[in-house]
Amino acid sequence: MKSPPPASARRRSAPRAALAVSLAALLLGACAAVPTQVATTVEAPLVAVDRFDIAGRLSARRGSEGVTAHFTWSHGPASDRIDVATPMGQTLARLSGDAAGVRVERPGQAPLASASWDVLTREVFGVPIPVEGLAAWIVGAPRAGVPFGNERDAAGRLSVLRQSGWEVVYAYADGAPAAQPTRLVMRYPDTEIVEVRLVVDRWNEARAP
C-alpha cells in the first residue's frame, strides 16, 4: 500500500484542483450560453385564397381521347366563371357556377344547365374536372375539410398533393420563391387514367369583389 503524500504536496495540489474546477464551470457556462443552431425549412402554409383571376392553358386526356384549350378563370367565394377558347383564340364555351347551379354557354347554342361541375366538364372537355377541388389545388392548397396527403420540395413548397382520389404534381417558375405554382399535372385512376395538365400564364390574386 502506498503511503499518502506529505501534507506539503497536498497543499500544493489543492490550488490546481480548485483552478480546474473553476475552469470547468466557466466552460460549461459558456456552452450553455451559445444557442444550438438547427437548420429549418420554411414551409408555405397550405391555405387557399378565396379570390383569383388566372389565365393559362389546359390539356385533358382520358385514354385515347383528349382536348387542348386556353382558359381564363375568375374565382370568388360563391361563384366561378371559366372561359374556354381554342389555341387560336376562338371561343368554345363559358362555364359558370354559383348558388343557382352550374351551366355552360356555347356560341350559337342555348345555355345548358348541369347537375354538377364533373358532369359539365365531362360534356365540354370529355373528362370530368373537379372544379371545386381545383379552385384550391391550383393555388397550392388542399380543399378544406377533406383528408389529404402532401409532399414538399427543398424550398418548402408543395410538390405533390393527394386528395379525393386525385394526385396533383406541382412545378414552379425557376428561381421563384412564391408559393403559387405555374404547372400542375393531375391524375385520377379511373377505368382509364384521367390526366389534366394546366399551365398558368397569368396570375392575379387581388381581384375586387
Summary of the structure (lengths in Angstrom):
residues: 209
radius of gyration: 31.0
end to end distance: 95.3
largest distance: 115.5
contacts: 525
relative contact order: 0.15
helix: 21%
strand: 38%
